[in-house]
């Protein structure tokens, strides 16, 4: 998992490609430099970042409502950072962890000597209904509760990626998703904020999982998803509409999100753009190019060039 060096011109594209889209501000643009490493592991991804001081502001305009909610768990390795979301501000020092929700506005300020390990995973999973807004931007000290075990798992996963092929590590990444959710739920339960499961939330979570697992299937459709989940297409559409989503929009957004991450991945720099699109279920290259341009303002090739610096 090699970290690629970045300057002030390539930093926004690189971060947007593997983590979240945002606007960036720099204390000293002329002296800014940073580096990013990235690896997708099944439904999750692991990102390493180090940089000079800067601020990232993710606003509503950066967020596609069709994208399923994902949670980012950041482990601070060096320096200090500040996370602002849902009316709270968390200050994290080396060894501390913090959650934030990628589907809502967030502001992240990196101090001098900033270095972090971020684990991005689907919010949905086993357990009760997560009140993500109740725990975002809340500092979890490195010696508290399950935090040491989670931090050890993430750093171990990162060290393994430095010396091994990623494919055998997808099972470990799945375990990391489970234990990260367990940490989240443990903190919510301690605060009395873990609600009973909601049937519609569980169905939406099942839709998101099914879509992620079948992105390469060109026949993936609202009807095929409804059949796989044993519900009617009408009910499926109605449940997603409660969140302002459509089934087709969710499929398209997830395919595009994975493609953009692949285009920004240095390990896939030699993979043709067309192959990346086909692998994620885009059978029409022209339509794929249009979607990338609508999202990023660039062609797929230009986006890859900017993201890879």
N, C-alpha and C positions, 0 to 999 in steps of 0.2 A: 504494500500500500504506500506508494511513493507520493510525497508531497511536492506539488508543482509550484514554483515561485510565481508571484503575481505582482503587478504594479497597479497604480491607481486606475489605469485605463481598463485592465482586464479583470480587476477584482469584482465589480458588480455582476458581470456575466458569469463568472465562475461560481460565485455564491448562489446566484439565482438558479443556476443549472443543477446544483446538487442539494440545496437546502431550501431556501425560500426567496421569492422575489421581494425586493425592497429598494428604497432609495438610500444612498450612502453619503455621509458627510465625514470629512477628515480634518484632524487638527492641523496637520502639515501635509497637504497633498504632494508637495515637492519631495518630501522625504518618506512617503508612505511605501511600504512593501509588506507582503504577506505571503503565505503559502497555504495550499489546500490539498488534502488527500481525501479520496472518496472510494467507497466500495459498496455496491448494492449486494445484499444478501437476502434473497427471497423477497418477502414483503417489506423488509426493513433495509436500512442503509446506515453505514458508519462513516462519519466525516471528521477529519482532523483539520483544525484551523489554527494558525498563528499569525499575528500581525502587529503592526504599530497601531496606536490609538485611532479609533474611528467610531462612527455611530451608524447603525442600520435601522431604518424606520420602515416597517411593513404596514401599509394602510389598506383600507377596504378596496381601493382601486387595484391593488396587486393580487387580490384573491379571487379565484374562480369558484363560484358557489357549487359547481358540479363536482369539485374535487372532494373525495371523502376526507373526513377529519383525520389528521395525523398529529401525533404528539412527538415533541422533541425533548429528549432528556440530555442535558448538557452537563458534562463533568469538567469542572475547571481544573486544568493541569498546572498552569502558571499564571501569574499576574492576577488582576482583579477585573470583574465585569459586573455590569448592572443590567437587569432584565425588568422591563416594565410591561405589564399586561393586566387587564381586568382590574384596573385601579390600584394595583400594588407594584412595589419596586423591590426586587431582591438583589442584594449585594452578595456576590459569591467570590470566595477566595480559594486558593488551591486545596483540592480535596472535597469541596462542596459540590452539590448537585442542584439542579433546578429544572423544572418542567415548564414548557410553554406549548401553546396550541398553535399549529401552523395555519389553521383555518380562521384565525382571528387576528386583528392588528396586534403588533408587538413591536417594542423598541429595545434594541440591544446596544449597549455602549461598551466598547472594549478599551481597557486601560493599557498602560505601558506593559510590555512583556506578555501580552495576552496569548494564551494557548489553551485550546479546549478540545475535548473529544465529545462529539454530538452523536447521539443514537436516535434516529428517526424511525418511528414505527406506527402502524395503524392504531388509532385510539380504540377502536372496537375490539372486543375480545371476551374471553370468559369472565364471569363475575357479574356484579351488579352494575347499575347504570352510573357511569362516572360523571360526577359534577366537575368537569375539567376546569371550569371557571373558579372553583373553590380552592384550587391548589396551584394554579399557574403563578409564576413569578413569586414563589415562596422558597426561601433558602432551606435546603436540607443539608445539615451539617454532616461532614464526612464520617463522624463517629456515631451517628444517630441511627438507631433501629436497623433496618435492612440496607441502609446506604452503603456501608462498607462492602457487603456482599455484591451489590449491584456494581459499585465502582470497580471491584476486583474482576468481575466478569467482563465488563467493558474493556478494561485495560488488557486483560488476557486475550480477548477477542482481537483487539488491535495488534498485539504482539504476534499472534498467530498469523494474521494477515501479512505481516512483514516477512514471513518466512515460509508460507504455505499457499497453495492454490485455494481460492475462495470457495469452490464448490463443496468440499467436505465440511465447511464451516457453516453451511446454511442451517443445519440442525442446531448448532450452538447459538446462532442468531435467533432462531425460533425460541430457544430457551431464554435468551436475553429478553425477547419481547414479553414472555410470560412473567419473568421475574421483575421487569420494569413495571408492568401492570400491577403486579402484586405489591410492589413498593408504593405505587400510587394509591391502590385500594387500602393498604394498611394505614397510610396517612389520612385518607378520607374517613375510614372507620374510626380512627382515633379521635377525629373531630366530629364524629356523628353525622357525616355527610354522604355516606354510601347508601343510595336509594335502592329499593328492590328493582329487579330487571323490568324493563318496559317492553312489551311485545313488539311494538313498532320499531323501537331502537334495535332490538335483536334482529328483526328482519332486515333493517338497513345495514347492520353490521354483516349479516350473511350475504347480502347483495354485494357489498364492497369486497368481501373475501372471495366470492365466486368470480367477480370481474377480474380481480388481480390474478387469480389462478388460471384464467382462461383468456388472457389478453391475446394470445396468438391465434385463437380460433376465429377465423373470418366470419363464421356463422353466429358468433355471439350476438344475442339480440334480447330485447325485452321478453319475447315469448319463450326463448330457450332458458333464460334465467328464471322466469316464473315457473316453468315446468320443473327445473332442477330443484327449486325450493318449495314445490308443492303448494303454490298459491296461484290465484288467477292473475292474468296480466293487469286487469282493472285494479285489483287490490294493490298490486305492486306499484303501479303508477301513482295511486292515491297516497300510499305511505311515503314514497320519496317526495311527492309534491308538498308534504308537510314541512319539508326543509328547503323548499324552493328548488328542488332537483328534478331531473328527468332521468329515466333509465339510459336512454341513448346518450344524453349529455354526460352521465357518469362514465359510461364506457369510453367515450371519446376523450374525456379529461384524463382518465387514468392511463390510456394508451399514450396520450401526448406527454404526460408527466414522466412516464418511464422512458419514452424516446428522448426527451430533453436531458434526462439524467444520463442516458447512454451516450448521447452526443458530447456531454461534458466530462465523460469518464476517460482519463488518459489511457487506461488499459484497452479501450476500444477505439483508439484514434485511427487505426488502420481499417476498421470495419466500415464498409461502404454505407452511406446514408440510406440507400435503398434497402439494404439488408436489415438495418436497424428498424426501419419502418415496417417491413414485412414481418419481422420477428414479433412485433407488438400488435399485429393485426391490421395494419394500414395497407390495403391492397391497391389504393389509388395514389400514386406518387404526387400527382398534381394537387389533390385534396390535402395530402399530408403537408406539402409545402405551404399551402394556404393557411393551414392551422398554425404552423410554426411561425409564419409571418404575422398572423393576427396576435399571437401570444407574445412574441419577442421583438417584432419589428424587423426581423432578419430572415433570410432564407436559411434552411437547415445547415447548409455548408458555412454560411457566414456566422451563424450562431455557434457552430462548433469551433470555428476559428477564434471567435471572441472568447468563448468559454475556456478554451485551451491556451489562450494567450499566444 
